[in-house]
């Protein structure tokens, strides 16, 4: 399993002197134009959006509680502003002008982790994502929306027989850059702040909903493309998701983790 360390509880984010100076140079009229007030959905629109998410949850055999209406609305309202987890591209491997897999180096950083162990993979990631949504939206020591980062990662382990996945899954949300020094602490005790070390990975994209069967298929496909997997962990993998569960044909990646950083 990739190495992580738990971050102690600290609160309050900091603003630099340069940021304060930059704010003084921006006319108030420009600020108002650059950050328009989001349009609030009426009750009927909220119910329609909730019903859509509920259908997706039911397909994953998960019950979506009514207290998720607020986080769903907030996430949908802010879905255009997404920060990408910092990484450095290393190499892109193509065949017939089509990318078959990529090599990247992901930098060390602080993540919010939650561990779930439901019967089905899709149940586990759904339960974990709901917990992280509530943390991102308001259930944190900062008391406000933290900002969305992509991808959300799901760290999985193979069984000893290599014919299935271990039930316990680590789901991770990367803390936005301005919260890296002092991450807001979660209200939910199941969520912990950890420091993940840098990791070098091989990634391959695929689309659609993720189940244990599709993940095992993607692991097998990438293994065949690589030929040899001696340079990578063979018991731990990561499924990276770039879109929320309500999006049809969501973009995902399977990551193989290199032994060396």
C-alpha positions as CSV (number, residue, x, y, z in Angstrom):
1,X,0.0,0.0,0.0
2,X,1.3,3.5,-0.7
3,X,2.8,5.3,2.3
4,X,0.9,8.0,4.1
5,X,1.1,9.8,7.4
6,X,-1.7,11.3,9.5
7,X,-1.7,15.1,9.7
8,X,-2.3,16.7,13.1
9,X,-5.4,18.9,13.7
10,X,-4.8,22.6,12.8
11,X,-7.2,25.2,11.7
12,X,-7.4,28.5,9.8
13,X,-6.0,29.1,6.3
14,X,-3.5,31.9,5.6
15,X,-3.4,34.7,3.0
16,X,0.0,35.9,1.8
17,X,1.1,39.6,1.6
18,X,1.2,39.3,-2.2
19,X,-2.5,38.2,-2.3
20,X,-3.5,41.2,-0.1
21,X,-1.6,43.6,-2.4
22,X,-3.3,42.0,-5.4
23,X,-6.7,42.5,-3.8
24,X,-6.0,46.2,-3.2
25,X,-5.3,46.7,-6.9
26,X,-8.6,45.2,-8.1
27,X,-11.5,47.7,-8.5
28,X,-14.6,46.7,-6.6
29,X,-16.7,46.9,-9.7
30,X,-14.3,44.4,-11.4
31,X,-14.6,42.0,-8.4
32,X,-18.3,42.1,-8.6
33,X,-18.3,41.3,-12.3
34,X,-15.7,38.6,-12.0
35,X,-17.5,36.7,-9.2
36,X,-21.3,36.9,-10.0
37,X,-23.7,35.6,-7.4
38,X,-24.7,32.0,-8.3
39,X,-28.3,31.6,-9.3
40,X,-30.2,29.7,-6.7
41,X,-32.3,26.7,-7.8
42,X,-36.0,26.8,-6.8
43,X,-37.5,23.9,-4.8
44,X,-38.7,22.0,-7.9
45,X,-35.2,22.1,-9.5
46,X,-33.6,20.9,-6.3
47,X,-36.0,18.0,-6.1
48,X,-35.4,17.1,-9.7
49,X,-31.6,17.1,-9.2
50,X,-32.0,15.1,-6.0
51,X,-34.2,12.6,-7.7
52,X,-31.5,12.1,-10.4
53,X,-28.8,11.5,-7.8
54,X,-31.1,9.2,-6.0
55,X,-31.6,7.0,-9.1
56,X,-27.8,6.8,-9.5
57,X,-27.4,5.9,-5.8
58,X,-30.1,3.2,-6.1
59,X,-28.3,1.7,-9.1
60,X,-25.3,1.3,-6.8
61,X,-27.6,-0.2,-4.1
62,X,-27.2,2.8,-1.8
63,X,-29.8,4.9,-0.1
64,X,-29.3,8.7,-0.6
65,X,-30.4,10.6,2.5
66,X,-32.4,13.9,2.3
67,X,-29.6,15.8,4.0
68,X,-27.5,15.4,0.8
69,X,-29.7,18.0,-1.0
70,X,-27.5,20.9,0.2
71,X,-24.2,19.3,-0.8
72,X,-25.5,18.2,-4.1
73,X,-26.8,21.7,-4.9
74,X,-23.5,23.3,-3.9
75,X,-21.3,20.8,-5.8
76,X,-23.4,21.3,-8.9
77,X,-23.2,25.1,-8.6
78,X,-19.4,25.0,-8.3
79,X,-18.7,22.2,-10.8
80,X,-16.9,24.4,-13.2
81,X,-14.1,25.4,-10.8
82,X,-12.0,22.3,-10.4
83,X,-8.4,22.2,-9.4
84,X,-6.3,19.4,-10.8
85,X,-4.1,17.4,-8.4
86,X,-0.5,18.6,-9.0
87,X,1.5,16.3,-11.2
88,X,4.3,16.2,-13.8
89,X,3.7,14.4,-17.1
90,X,6.6,12.1,-17.9
91,X,5.7,10.2,-21.1
92,X,2.7,9.5,-23.3
93,X,2.6,6.1,-25.0
94,X,0.6,6.0,-28.3
95,X,-0.4,3.4,-30.8
96,X,-2.0,4.3,-34.2
97,X,-2.2,8.0,-33.0
98,X,-4.2,6.9,-29.9
99,X,-3.0,7.3,-26.3
100,X,-2.9,3.8,-24.7
101,X,-1.3,4.8,-21.4
102,X,0.6,7.7,-19.7
103,X,3.3,8.0,-17.2
104,X,3.0,10.7,-14.5
105,X,4.6,11.8,-11.3
106,X,2.1,13.0,-8.6
107,X,3.6,15.3,-6.0
108,X,3.4,14.8,-2.3
109,X,0.5,16.5,-0.6
110,X,-2.3,16.4,2.0
111,X,-5.5,14.5,1.3
112,X,-8.7,13.8,3.1
113,X,-9.2,10.0,3.4
114,X,-12.1,7.8,4.3
115,X,-12.1,4.0,4.5
116,X,-15.2,2.1,3.6
117,X,-15.8,-1.7,3.5
118,X,-19.3,-2.3,2.0
119,X,-20.2,-5.6,0.3
120,X,-19.9,-4.1,-3.2
121,X,-17.2,-1.8,-4.6
122,X,-19.8,0.6,-5.9
123,X,-21.5,0.8,-2.5
124,X,-18.2,1.6,-0.8
125,X,-17.2,4.4,-3.2
126,X,-20.8,5.9,-3.0
127,X,-20.8,6.0,0.8
128,X,-17.3,7.4,0.8
129,X,-18.1,10.1,-1.8
130,X,-21.1,11.2,0.3
131,X,-18.9,11.7,3.3
132,X,-16.4,13.6,1.4
133,X,-19.0,15.8,-0.2
134,X,-20.3,16.9,3.2
135,X,-16.8,17.6,4.3
136,X,-16.0,19.6,1.1
137,X,-19.3,21.6,1.3
138,X,-19.5,22.7,4.9
139,X,-18.8,20.0,7.5
140,X,-15.3,21.3,8.2
141,X,-13.6,23.6,10.6
142,X,-13.5,26.4,8.0
143,X,-17.3,26.2,7.8
144,X,-17.6,26.8,4.1
145,X,-17.1,25.2,0.6
146,X,-13.5,24.2,0.2
147,X,-13.4,23.8,-3.5
148,X,-13.4,20.7,-5.7
149,X,-10.2,18.9,-6.9
150,X,-9.9,16.2,-9.4
151,X,-9.4,13.3,-9.6
152,X,-11.0,11.7,-6.5
153,X,-9.0,8.5,-6.0
154,X,-10.0,5.1,-4.7
155,X,-7.1,3.0,-3.5
156,X,-7.9,-0.7,-3.8
157,X,-6.1,-4.0,-3.0
158,X,-6.3,-7.4,-4.7
159,X,-7.1,-10.5,-2.8
160,X,-4.3,-13.1,-2.4
161,X,-6.0,-15.2,-5.1
162,X,-6.0,-12.2,-7.4
163,X,-9.6,-12.9,-8.4
164,X,-11.3,-10.0,-6.6
165,X,-10.9,-6.9,-4.5
166,X,-10.4,-6.6,-0.7
167,X,-13.5,-5.0,0.7
168,X,-11.8,-2.1,2.5
169,X,-11.3,0.8,0.1
170,X,-9.5,4.2,0.7
171,X,-11.2,7.1,-1.0
172,X,-9.2,10.3,-1.2
173,X,-9.8,14.0,-1.9
174,X,-6.8,16.2,-2.5
175,X,-6.9,19.4,-0.4
176,X,-6.9,22.6,-2.6
177,X,-3.5,24.4,-2.8
178,X,-4.6,27.2,-0.4
179,X,-5.5,24.6,2.3
180,X,-2.3,22.5,2.0
181,X,-0.5,24.2,4.9
182,X,-3.4,24.2,7.3
183,X,-6.2,21.7,6.1
184,X,-9.6,22.3,7.6
185,X,-10.5,19.6,10.0
186,X,-13.4,17.3,9.3
187,X,-16.5,17.1,11.5
188,X,-16.8,13.4,10.6
189,X,-14.4,11.3,12.6
190,X,-14.3,8.7,9.8
191,X,-12.4,11.3,7.7
192,X,-8.7,11.8,8.4
193,X,-6.2,14.2,6.9
194,X,-3.1,12.4,5.6
195,X,0.2,13.2,3.9
196,X,0.6,11.1,0.8
197,X,4.1,10.7,-0.5
198,X,5.0,11.4,-4.2
199,X,4.1,8.5,-6.5
200,X,5.0,7.7,-10.0
201,X,2.2,6.0,-11.9
202,X,1.1,4.5,-15.2
203,X,-2.5,5.5,-16.1
204,X,-5.0,4.3,-18.6
205,X,-8.4,6.0,-19.3
206,X,-11.7,4.3,-19.4
207,X,-15.3,5.5,-19.3
208,X,-18.5,4.5,-17.6
209,X,-19.5,3.3,-14.1
210,X,-17.0,1.4,-12.1
211,X,-17.6,-2.0,-10.6
212,X,-15.3,-4.8,-9.3
213,X,-15.7,-6.5,-12.7
214,X,-14.8,-3.5,-14.8
215,X,-11.8,-2.7,-12.6
216,X,-10.4,-6.2,-12.8
217,X,-10.8,-6.0,-16.6
218,X,-8.9,-2.7,-16.7
219,X,-6.1,-4.1,-14.5
220,X,-5.8,-7.1,-16.9
221,X,-5.9,-4.9,-20.0
222,X,-3.1,-2.5,-18.8
223,X,-1.0,-5.5,-17.6
224,X,-1.2,-7.0,-21.1
225,X,-0.2,-3.6,-22.7
226,X,2.8,-3.2,-20.4
227,X,4.0,-6.8,-20.8
228,X,5.9,-6.7,-17.6
229,X,4.6,-5.3,-14.3
230,X,7.8,-6.0,-12.2
231,X,8.3,-2.3,-11.7
232,X,4.9,-1.8,-10.2
233,X,3.0,-2.8,-7.1
234,X,0.9,-5.9,-7.8
235,X,-1.4,-5.8,-4.8
236,X,-2.4,-2.2,-4.7
237,X,-4.0,-0.1,-7.5
238,X,-5.8,3.2,-7.7
239,X,-9.0,4.0,-9.6
240,X,-9.1,7.8,-10.3
241,X,-12.5,9.4,-11.1
242,X,-12.8,12.8,-12.7
243,X,-16.5,13.4,-12.6
244,X,-19.2,13.0,-9.9
245,X,-21.3,9.8,-9.8
246,X,-24.3,11.5,-11.4
247,X,-22.5,12.0,-14.7
248,X,-23.2,9.3,-17.4
249,X,-20.2,7.6,-18.9
250,X,-17.9,9.4,-16.4
251,X,-14.2,9.5,-17.1
252,X,-12.0,7.2,-15.0
253,X,-8.4,6.0,-15.0
254,X,-6.7,2.9,-13.6
255,X,-3.3,3.6,-12.0
256,X,-0.4,1.2,-11.6
257,X,1.9,2.5,-8.8
258,X,5.6,2.3,-9.4
259,X,8.0,0.9,-6.8
260,X,10.3,3.9,-7.3
261,X,9.3,7.6,-7.0
